[in-house]
Amino acid sequence: MAVGGVQVRLLARVGEGATSQVWRGLLQAGASGGEATPVALKIARTANDTTLLAAEAERLLWSSSFGTAQLLGAGKVRFSSSSGIVPDHAACLILNWAGSQSLQQVAPG
């Protein structure tokens, strides 16, 4: 799928909440080749959730902490070969992949 001018391949859904889904994916290397970069993609569920992701992106721009994700990109899904799972034009944040556990896994119940 394409987001903000870059190609991303979805690998697995790793979490979901009221406003978005989180996927593990690979940011495809540019025309120069090289390795794909593991990323997390936070994808809005509905058009109404776009403003919430925009506010989160703004907070992440000002954050520089080991404990928070780093924003690598943001935009809307322009093309999704799995449009049944990820709708075209959904808002999306591309974050570095930390490989950590979800809150549900850390503090169940």
C-alpha positions in Angstrom: 0.0 0.0 0.0 1.1 3.6 -0.5 1.1 6.2 2.3 2.4 9.7 2.0 4.5 8.9 -1.1 6.1 5.7 0.3 5.4 2.0 -0.2 4.5 0.0 2.9 3.8 -3.7 3.1 1.5 -4.9 5.9 2.7 -8.0 7.7 0.3 -8.5 10.7 -2.2 -6.6 12.8 -0.8 -6.3 16.3 -3.4 -4.2 18.1 -6.5 -2.2 17.8 -8.4 0.4 19.8 -11.5 2.5 19.5 -10.1 4.8 16.9 -7.4 2.9 15.0 -5.6 -0.4 14.2 -1.9 -1.0 14.6 0.0 -3.1 12.1 3.5 -4.3 11.8 4.9 -3.6 8.4 7.9 -3.0 6.2 8.8 0.4 4.8 10.0 -0.5 1.3 13.5 0.8 0.3 13.5 3.4 -2.4 14.8 3.1 -5.9 18.4 2.8 -4.6 17.6 -0.6 -3.2 18.6 -1.7 0.3 16.8 -3.3 3.2 13.2 -2.7 4.0 12.7 -1.0 7.4 10.4 -2.6 10.0 7.7 -0.1 11.1 4.4 0.2 12.9 1.4 1.6 11.1 -1.4 3.2 13.0 -4.4 3.4 10.7 -7.6 5.3 11.5 -10.8 3.3 11.6 -13.0 6.1 10.2 -12.7 9.6 8.7 -13.8 11.0 12.0 -10.6 9.6 13.6 -8.3 11.5 11.3 -8.2 14.6 13.6 -7.2 12.3 16.5 -4.3 10.9 14.5 -3.3 14.4 13.4 -3.1 15.5 17.1 -1.1 12.4 17.9 1.3 13.1 15.1 1.8 16.7 16.3 2.7 15.4 19.8 5.1 12.9 18.4 6.9 15.6 16.4 7.7 17.3 19.7 8.6 14.2 21.6 12.2 12.9 21.7 12.3 10.2 24.3 13.5 6.6 24.3 10.1 5.6 25.7 8.0 6.9 22.9 7.6 6.0 19.2 9.3 8.1 16.6 7.1 9.5 13.8 8.6 8.5 10.5 5.7 9.7 8.3 2.0 10.5 8.1 -0.6 10.7 5.4 -3.5 8.9 3.9 -3.6 5.5 2.3 -3.6 6.1 -1.4 -3.7 2.5 -2.6 -4.4 -0.6 -0.6 -4.4 -4.0 -2.3 -6.2 -5.2 0.9 -9.0 -2.5 0.8 -11.3 -4.9 2.7 -8.9 -4.6 5.6 -7.5 -1.1 5.2 -9.7 1.3 3.3 -8.3 3.7 0.7 -7.9 7.3 2.0 -7.7 6.2 5.7 -5.4 8.4 7.8 -2.2 6.7 8.8 0.9 7.3 10.9 4.2 5.5 10.2 6.2 4.9 13.4 9.5 3.2 14.1 9.0 -0.5 15.2 9.8 -0.9 18.8 8.7 -4.6 19.0 7.2 -4.0 22.4 4.1 -5.5 24.0 0.6 -3.9 23.9 -0.9 -2.5 27.1 -3.4 -5.4 27.1 -0.5 -7.9 27.2 1.3 -6.0 30.0 -1.7 -5.4 32.2 -4.5 -7.8 31.3 -7.9 -7.3 32.8 
